[in-house]
Amino acid sequence: MSAVYDATMAGDRAPARPRRVIEESWHRLMARGIEPDTLPEPEVEGTTLEELRQASGLMSVLDDLSRGLESLIVEGDNILVVADARGRVLWRAGSRAVLGSADRLGFIEGAHWGENAVGTNAIGTALMSNSAVQVFSAEHFARSHHSWTCAGAPIKDPRTGHVIGVVDVSGPAATVHPTTVALVDAVARLAESHLREQHNRTLNSLRMVAAPILARIGSPALAVDPDGWVAAVDSLPPHNRIALPREVAPGRLLVPALGLCDVDPLPGGWLVRLAADPEADGVGAQVALDLRNPDSPALQMVGQVGGWRRDLSLRHAEILLALSFRPEGRSAPELARDLYGDASRVVTVRAEVSRMRKQFVGLLAAQPYRIAHSVRLEVQYPADMMRLLPTSTAPVVHAARIEPPNPQPLQGGNA
């Protein structure tokens, strides 16, 4: 194997051909002019590790991955690594000794291990080939990695079919075993199964919300999640999924499978109705942030055919209240100051807003965070402003209690 590597890198005739997946990887790298002995140290992302983890979509399957591959790392010879869709290392687990060896290679949390960054390896090459890969010793493009073996498998989001990450087991070359890649691949499929079950539960929740609304409408309509997966349908042929644009807003929308439709937001998705009057303009959503009951903040949304009401967590009520005061929007540091009095808590803010945008699709826009332009928001305050969210310690709420705002509805993010 070393002889094949040396001859190939020197441009000489090799005594044998490498495996096809390895050969294709080497050719990709050599075509880019990358030299195996001059690869830079793995680049560490400027984005915080916690932000990468939150954005990966892999948080909920981490336990499945750890349990499924525990037998390979319990002896201390290998490490378990989970990377995101770009090959950035998000989590590692293993003995101190093998983690120390990985550190010397720059195989650390936050480092970029895509194929173009560090050459042929199980993480980057699994992403490029879209399949499970085992890379042994001299099959690595970088000579400095020849003392290692690794096996990686991509994890796909069952909702979109897109790869969202890679699970990898790596260790000294002497620990190689031909069944490792099969086990890693099986665990990746287990993680996908967990994601699929999660998605089914989400669709079931959306179905419960949508069923009474569909019954009231009495005309062709669908309830779909943000990716277009159908939770419920009435008076239309069955659909598993409809094509939705990347950015959807309440109002009128051309849906390829259905034609012109009116779209209203639902908790966790959209209500899509065939347009009764194709010439009429769509009407945005009417939303009320109800803070009149000090112990039970709620969000009430009214569309063209009815509405729904949902209780809010204290934090989500605080976020909506803060954004109602700033129609132009708030950056993550600004919103962190509003909620915590600490502009550095951007990771927590982004995670909370992300959860809220998934729960109430179409309500919030980003960059900066603000009420979506298609939403008309009215804040309903308690009669005694000192009873405004009484358990809240957020600076923005404290300020509102002392100096009550003028309760005007917001339309399109503007007062």
VEXDREN-2710 file (C-alpha; in Angstrom, 1 decimal):
% VEXDREN-2710
k/r/px/py/pz
1/MET/0.0/0.0/0.0
2/SER/2.9/2.4/0.8
3/ALA/4.5/1.5/-2.5
4/VAL/1.3/2.3/-4.4
5/TYR/1.0/5.6/-2.5
6/ASP/4.7/6.6/-3.1
7/ALA/4.5/5.8/-6.8
8/THR/1.2/7.6/-7.4
9/MET/2.3/10.7/-5.6
10/ALA/5.6/10.7/-7.6
11/GLY/3.7/10.3/-10.8
12/ASP/5.3/6.9/-11.5
13/ARG/3.6/3.6/-12.5
14/ALA/2.2/2.1/-9.3
15/PRO/2.5/-1.7/-8.7
16/ALA/-1.2/-1.9/-8.2
17/ARG/-4.3/0.4/-8.2
18/PRO/-5.7/1.7/-5.0
19/ARG/-9.4/1.0/-4.2
20/ARG/-11.7/3.0/-6.4
21/VAL/-13.0/5.3/-3.7
22/ILE/-9.4/6.1/-2.6
23/GLU/-8.2/6.6/-6.2
24/GLU/-11.0/9.0/-7.0
25/SER/-10.2/11.0/-3.8
26/TRP/-6.5/11.2/-4.7
27/HIS/-7.3/12.3/-8.2
28/ARG/-9.7/15.0/-6.9
29/LEU/-7.0/16.4/-4.6
30/MET/-4.2/16.2/-7.2
31/ALA/-6.4/18.0/-9.7
32/ARG/-6.7/20.9/-7.3
33/GLY/-2.9/21.1/-7.1
34/ILE/-2.8/20.0/-3.4
35/GLU/0.5/18.4/-2.3
36/PRO/0.4/15.6/0.2
37/ASP/3.3/16.8/2.2
38/THR/2.4/20.5/2.3
39/LEU/-1.2/20.3/3.6
40/PRO/-1.8/23.1/6.2
41/GLU/-2.8/22.5/9.7
42/PRO/-6.6/21.8/9.9
43/GLU/-8.4/25.1/10.0
44/VAL/-10.4/25.8/13.2
45/GLU/-13.8/27.6/12.5
46/GLY/-14.2/31.1/13.7
47/THR/-17.8/30.3/14.6
48/THR/-18.2/29.1/18.1
49/LEU/-18.4/25.3/18.6
50/GLU/-21.8/25.6/20.3
51/GLU/-23.2/27.5/17.4
52/LEU/-22.0/24.8/15.0
53/ARG/-23.5/22.1/17.1
54/GLN/-26.9/23.9/17.4
55/ALA/-27.0/24.4/13.6
56/SER/-26.0/20.9/12.7
57/GLY/-29.3/19.1/13.3
58/LEU/-27.4/16.3/15.0
59/MET/-28.0/17.2/18.7
60/SER/-30.9/14.8/19.1
61/VAL/-29.0/11.7/17.7
62/LEU/-25.8/12.1/19.6
63/ASP/-26.8/9.6/22.3
64/ASP/-27.7/7.0/19.6
65/LEU/-24.3/7.4/18.0
66/SER/-22.4/7.2/21.3
67/ARG/-24.3/4.1/22.5
68/GLY/-24.0/2.3/19.2
69/LEU/-20.3/2.7/18.9
70/GLU/-19.3/2.5/22.6
71/SER/-17.8/-1.0/22.1
72/LEU/-15.2/0.4/19.7
73/ILE/-13.9/3.1/22.0
74/VAL/-14.3/1.4/25.4
75/GLU/-10.9/-0.3/25.1
76/GLY/-9.2/3.1/24.6
77/ASP/-7.8/2.4/21.2
78/ASN/-10.2/4.5/19.1
79/ILE/-12.0/7.8/19.2
80/LEU/-15.6/8.5/18.2
81/VAL/-16.0/11.7/16.2
82/VAL/-19.2/13.4/14.9
83/ALA/-18.8/16.1/12.2
84/ASP/-21.3/18.3/10.4
85/ALA/-22.1/18.4/6.7
86/ARG/-19.0/20.4/5.9
87/GLY/-16.7/18.1/7.8
88/ARG/-16.2/20.3/10.9
89/VAL/-15.6/18.3/14.0
90/LEU/-18.4/18.8/16.5
91/TRP/-17.8/16.1/19.2
92/ARG/-15.1/13.7/20.2
93/ALA/-15.1/10.9/22.7
94/GLY/-12.3/8.5/23.7
95/SER/-9.4/7.8/26.1
96/ARG/-7.0/10.6/27.0
97/ALA/-4.1/8.8/25.2
98/VAL/-5.8/8.5/21.9
99/LEU/-7.3/12.0/22.1
100/GLY/-3.8/13.3/22.7
101/SER/-2.6/11.6/19.5
102/ALA/-5.5/13.1/17.7
103/ASP/-4.6/16.6/19.1
104/ARG/-1.2/16.3/17.5
105/LEU/-2.9/15.9/14.1
106/GLY/-5.2/18.8/14.7
107/PHE/-8.1/16.4/14.9
108/ILE/-9.8/18.6/17.4
109/GLU/-13.3/19.9/18.0
110/GLY/-14.0/22.8/15.7
111/ALA/-11.4/21.8/13.1
112/HIS/-12.3/21.4/9.5
113/TRP/-11.7/17.8/8.3
114/GLY/-13.3/18.1/4.8
115/GLU/-11.4/16.4/2.0
116/ASN/-10.1/19.7/0.6
117/ALA/-8.8/20.7/4.0
118/VAL/-6.8/17.6/5.1
119/GLY/-6.9/15.2/2.2
120/THR/-8.4/11.8/1.9
121/ASN/-9.9/10.7/5.3
122/ALA/-13.1/9.0/6.4
123/ILE/-15.0/12.2/7.3
124/GLY/-14.2/14.2/4.2
125/THR/-14.2/11.3/1.7
126/ALA/-17.5/10.0/3.1
127/LEU/-19.0/13.4/2.4
128/MET/-17.6/13.5/-1.1
129/SER/-18.6/10.0/-2.0
130/ASN/-21.9/10.1/-0.1
131/SER/-21.2/6.6/1.2
132/ALA/-19.6/4.8/4.1
133/VAL/-15.8/4.8/3.7
134/GLN/-12.9/3.1/5.5
135/VAL/-9.4/4.7/5.0
136/PHE/-6.4/2.7/6.2
137/SER/-2.9/4.0/6.7
138/ALA/-1.3/4.9/3.4
139/GLU/-4.7/5.4/1.8
140/HIS/-4.7/8.8/3.5
141/PHE/-3.6/11.5/1.2
142/ALA/-1.5/13.3/3.9
143/ARG/1.6/11.3/4.8
144/SER/1.3/12.5/8.4
145/HIS/-1.9/10.5/8.7
146/HIS/-0.5/7.1/7.7
147/SER/-0.3/5.9/11.2
148/TRP/-4.1/6.1/11.5
149/THR/-7.1/4.2/10.3
150/CYS/-10.6/5.6/10.2
151/ALA/-14.1/4.6/9.2
152/GLY/-16.9/7.1/8.5
153/ALA/-20.5/7.1/7.3
154/PRO/-22.7/10.0/6.3
155/ILE/-26.0/10.8/8.1
156/LYS/-28.9/12.1/6.0
157/ASP/-31.9/14.1/7.1
158/PRO/-34.9/12.0/6.2
159/ARG/-37.0/15.1/5.6
160/THR/-34.8/16.5/2.8
161/GLY/-32.4/13.7/1.8
162/HIS/-29.5/16.0/2.4
163/VAL/-26.4/14.9/4.3
164/ILE/-26.2/16.7/7.7
165/GLY/-23.1/15.1/9.1
166/VAL/-20.7/12.2/9.5
167/VAL/-20.0/9.7/12.3
168/ASP/-16.4/8.5/12.4
169/VAL/-14.3/6.0/14.4
170/SER/-10.6/6.6/14.2
171/GLY/-7.5/5.2/15.8
172/PRO/-4.0/3.8/15.3
173/ALA/-3.6/1.8/12.1
174/ALA/-3.0/-1.4/14.1
175/THR/-6.6/-1.3/15.3
176/VAL/-8.1/-1.6/11.8
177/HIS/-10.9/-4.2/11.5
178/PRO/-12.9/-4.8/8.3
179/THR/-16.2/-4.9/10.1
180/THR/-15.7/-1.4/11.7
181/VAL/-17.1/0.4/8.6
182/ALA/-20.2/-1.8/8.6
183/LEU/-20.9/-1.1/12.2
184/VAL/-20.3/2.7/11.7
185/ASP/-22.7/2.6/8.7
186/ALA/-25.3/0.7/10.7
187/VAL/-25.2/3.3/13.5
188/ALA/-25.5/6.1/11.0
189/ARG/-28.7/4.4/9.7
190/LEU/-30.0/4.1/13.3
191/ALA/-29.5/7.8/13.7
192/GLU/-31.5/8.5/10.5
193/SER/-34.2/6.2/11.9
194/HIS/-34.4/8.3/15.0
195/LEU/-34.6/11.5/13.0
196/ARG/-37.4/9.9/10.9
197/GLU/-39.4/9.0/14.1
198/GLN/-38.9/12.6/15.3
199/HIS/-40.3/13.9/12.1
200/ASN/-43.3/11.6/12.3
201/ARG/-44.0/12.9/15.8
202/THR/-43.8/16.5/14.5
203/LEU/-46.2/15.7/11.6
204/ASN/-48.6/14.1/14.1
205/SER/-48.6/17.2/16.3
206/LEU/-49.3/19.3/13.2
207/ARG/-52.1/17.0/12.1
208/MET/-53.8/17.5/15.5
209/VAL/-53.7/21.2/15.1
210/ALA/-54.8/21.2/11.5
211/ALA/-57.7/18.7/11.6
212/PRO/-60.4/21.0/13.0
213/ILE/-59.3/23.9/10.8
214/LEU/-59.5/21.7/7.7
215/ALA/-62.9/20.5/8.8
216/ARG/-64.1/24.1/9.1
217/ILE/-62.8/25.1/5.7
218/GLY/-64.8/22.6/3.6
219/SER/-62.6/23.3/0.6
220/PRO/-59.4/21.8/-0.9
221/ALA/-56.5/22.3/1.6
222/LEU/-53.3/20.8/3.0
223/ALA/-51.4/21.1/6.2
224/VAL/-47.6/20.8/5.6
225/ASP/-44.5/21.2/7.6
226/PRO/-41.8/23.8/6.7
227/ASP/-40.2/21.3/4.2
228/GLY/-43.5/20.6/2.5
229/TRP/-44.2/17.2/4.0
230/VAL/-48.0/16.7/4.2
231/ALA/-49.5/16.2/7.7
232/ALA/-53.2/16.4/6.7
233/VAL/-55.2/16.8/3.5
234/ASP/-58.8/17.5/2.7
235/SER/-60.6/17.4/-0.7
236/LEU/-57.4/16.9/-2.6
237/PRO/-55.6/13.9/-4.1
238/PRO/-53.1/12.4/-1.6
239/HIS/-49.6/14.0/-1.5
240/ASN/-46.6/13.0/0.5
241/ARG/-44.8/16.3/-0.1
242/ILE/-45.3/19.5/-2.0
243/ALA/-42.5/21.8/-3.3
244/LEU/-42.2/25.0/-1.2
245/PRO/-39.8/27.8/-1.8
246/ARG/-36.9/28.3/0.6
247/GLU/-38.6/31.4/2.1
248/VAL/-42.3/31.1/2.6
249/ALA/-44.5/33.9/4.0
250/PRO/-48.3/34.1/4.7
251/GLY/-50.2/35.2/1.6
252/ARG/-50.5/34.0/-2.0
253/LEU/-48.0/31.4/-3.4
254/LEU/-47.7/29.5/-6.6
255/VAL/-47.3/25.8/-5.6
256/PRO/-46.1/23.6/-8.6
257/ALA/-48.3/20.6/-7.7
258/LEU/-51.4/22.7/-6.8
259/GLY/-51.3/26.0/-8.6
260/LEU/-52.1/29.3/-6.9
261/CYS/-52.7/28.9/-3.2
262/ASP/-53.3/31.0/-0.1
263/VAL/-50.9/30.2/2.7
264/ASP/-51.5/30.7/6.4
265/PRO/-49.1/29.8/9.3
266/LEU/-49.8/26.9/11.7
267/PRO/-47.7/25.9/14.7
268/GLY/-44.9/24.0/13.1
269/GLY/-46.0/24.4/9.5
270/TRP/-48.4/25.9/7.0
271/LEU/-52.0/25.7/5.9
272/VAL/-52.1/25.7/2.1
273/ARG/-55.5/26.3/0.4
274/LEU/-56.3/26.4/-3.3
275/ALA/-57.0/30.0/-4.1
276/ALA/-60.8/30.5/-4.4
277/ASP/-60.2/33.8/-6.3
278/PRO/-56.9/33.8/-8.2
279/GLU/-57.3/37.6/-8.9
280/ALA/-57.5/38.6/-5.2
281/ASP/-54.4/39.5/-3.2
282/GLY/-53.4/37.3/-0.3
283/VAL/-53.9/38.7/3.2
284/GLY/-51.2/38.4/5.8
285/ALA/-51.6/36.9/9.3
286/GLN/-53.1/38.8/12.2
287/VAL/-51.2/37.9/15.4
288/ALA/-51.9/38.8/19.0
289/LEU/-49.3/38.5/21.7
290/ASP/-51.6/38.2/24.7
291/LEU/-49.9/39.2/27.9
292/ARG/-53.1/40.1/29.8
293/ASN/-52.9/37.0/32.0
294/PRO/-49.7/37.5/34.1
295/ASP/-49.2/33.7/34.5
296/SER/-50.1/32.5/31.0
297/PRO/-48.6/34.4/28.0
298/ALA/-50.1/33.2/24.7
299/LEU/-49.9/33.7/21.0
300/GLN/-53.1/33.9/19.0
301/MET/-53.0/33.9/15.2
302/VAL/-56.0/34.6/13.0
303/GLY/-55.9/33.7/9.3
304/GLN/-58.5/34.0/6.5
305/VAL/-60.3/30.8/7.6
306/GLY/-59.9/30.8/11.4
307/GLY/-57.0/30.7/13.8
308/TRP/-55.4/29.0/16.8
309/ARG/-54.0/29.9/20.2
310/ARG/-50.9/28.5/21.9
311/ASP/-49.4/29.1/25.3
312/LEU/-45.9/30.6/25.2
313/SER/-42.9/30.0/27.4
314/LEU/-41.7/33.0/29.3
315/ARG/-38.6/33.3/27.2
316/HIS/-40.5/33.2/23.9
317/ALA/-42.9/35.9/25.2
318/GLU/-39.9/38.0/26.2
319/ILE/-38.5/37.7/22.7
320/LEU/-41.7/38.7/21.0
321/LEU/-42.1/41.6/23.3
322/ALA/-38.6/42.8/22.7
323/LEU/-39.0/42.6/18.9
324/SER/-42.4/44.4/19.1
325/PHE/-40.5/47.5/20.5
326/ARG/-38.0/47.4/17.6
327/PRO/-39.8/47.1/14.2
328/GLU/-36.4/47.4/12.4
329/GLY/-35.2/44.3/14.2
330/ARG/-32.5/43.3/16.6
331/SER/-29.1/41.7/16.2
332/ALA/-28.3/38.6/18.3
333/PRO/-26.1/40.7/20.7
334/GLU/-28.8/43.4/21.0
335/LEU/-31.4/40.8/21.7
336/ALA/-29.1/39.2/24.3
337/ARG/-28.9/42.5/26.1
338/ASP/-32.7/42.8/26.0
339/LEU/-33.2/39.4/27.5
340/TYR/-30.1/38.9/29.7
341/GLY/-28.4/42.2/30.1
342/ASP/-25.4/40.5/28.5
343/ALA/-24.6/41.0/24.8
344/SER/-22.2/38.0/24.9
345/ARG/-25.0/35.4/25.2
346/VAL/-25.6/35.2/21.5
347/VAL/-25.5/31.3/21.4
348/THR/-28.4/31.0/23.8
349/VAL/-30.4/33.7/21.9
350/ARG/-29.8/32.1/18.5
351/ALA/-30.9/28.7/19.9
352/GLU/-34.1/30.1/21.4
353/VAL/-35.0/32.1/18.3
354/SER/-34.3/29.0/16.1
355/ARG/-36.7/26.9/18.2
356/MET/-39.3/29.6/18.0
357/ARG/-39.0/29.9/14.2
358/LYS/-39.6/26.1/13.9
359/GLN/-42.5/26.2/16.3
360/PHE/-44.2/29.3/14.7
361/VAL/-43.2/29.1/11.1
362/GLY/-43.4/32.5/9.3
363/LEU/-43.7/34.6/12.4
364/LEU/-40.1/35.8/12.7
365/ALA/-37.5/36.8/10.1
366/ALA/-33.7/36.9/10.6
367/GLN/-30.7/39.1/9.9
368/PRO/-31.7/41.0/12.0
369/TYR/-34.3/39.2/14.1
370/ARG/-37.6/40.9/13.6
371/ILE/-41.4/40.3/13.1
372/ALA/-41.9/39.0/9.6
373/HIS/-43.1/41.6/7.1
374/SER/-46.2/39.6/6.3
375/VAL/-47.4/39.5/9.9
376/ARG/-49.4/42.1/11.7
377/LEU/-48.6/41.9/15.5
378/GLU/-50.7/43.4/18.3
379/VAL/-49.5/43.2/21.8
380/GLN/-52.2/43.0/24.5
381/TYR/-50.9/44.2/27.8
382/PRO/-52.3/43.7/31.4
383/ALA/-54.3/46.5/32.9
384/ASP/-51.6/46.9/35.6
385/MET/-48.2/47.1/33.7
386/MET/-46.4/46.1/36.9
387/ARG/-48.0/42.7/36.3
388/LEU/-46.3/42.4/32.9
389/LEU/-44.7/39.0/32.8
390/PRO/-44.1/39.2/36.6
391/THR/-41.6/36.4/36.8
392/SER/-39.4/37.8/34.1
393/THR/-36.0/39.4/35.0
394/ALA/-35.3/40.5/31.4
395/PRO/-34.2/44.2/31.2
396/VAL/-36.6/44.8/28.3
397/VAL/-39.6/43.7/30.4
398/HIS/-38.4/45.7/33.4
399/ALA/-38.2/48.8/31.3
400/ALA/-41.7/48.2/29.9
401/ARG/-43.1/48.0/33.3
402/ILE/-41.7/51.3/34.3
403/GLU/-42.4/53.1/31.0
404/PRO/-45.3/51.5/29.3
405/PRO/-45.2/51.5/25.5
406/ASN/-47.9/52.9/23.2
407/PRO/-49.8/49.7/22.3
408/GLN/-49.8/50.0/18.5
409/PRO/-50.0/47.0/16.2
410/LEU/-47.0/46.2/14.0
411/GLN/-47.5/45.7/10.3
412/GLY/-44.8/44.3/8.2
413/GLY/-42.2/44.9/10.8
414/ASN/-43.1/48.6/11.0
415/ALA/-45.2/50.5/13.5
END
